Amino acid sequence: MLNESVLILNRSWIAVNVANVRRALTLVYQGYAKVVSPEDFSTYDFDDWRELSKAADDYCIHTINFKIKIPEVIVLTVFNGVYRRDIKFSRRNIFERDKNTCQYCGRKFKKWELTLDHVVPRSLGGRSTWENLVLACVPCNVKKGNRTPEGATLPLIRRPRKPRWLPYSGESLSLVVKPSWQKFVDAAYWDVELKD
Ligand SMILES: [Zn+2]
């Protein structure tokens, strides 16, 4: 039960992530989030939710001292950033961040036509980090060679950064979405600009 999925909304009530119950309740307990009732959008802090849980007879976690209802949706009460450490530094997430777009010529490509490029080449001490890895198409990659963007006069279209939020992919969403999440997960969500 602690591994059930909970939808996380940011302060603007936009769906930004999914966490397990343990993580979601921790955020609520720590005051970083409130539980949302999907029926009427009312919000509850930990104590309110615990109080309300007394009357619930199913879907609860029982601890030694009390029982608590499993939340399905929570809303963050703090500015973005709680999830910073949860974004996995992975090839897939770099593709998501750069939206399959070569960061030098700005054109969109198929995944297999793109490579990961070290902005500052490894031979010059460049490391594999969010700030130093970008997507590049093969022609740009070849043109750049073992040089910096300045050295190759190939400026980046934007400075690579660690994204603050990474939406889960469309596939996984359709697998895990719950009826109670539906109204929070709309088209607008997918157009949200990832800001740093
Ligand atoms: Zn390119």
Residues whose N, C-alpha, C, O or C-beta is under 5 A from the ligand:
A	BS01	ZN	C102 Y104 C105 C137 C140
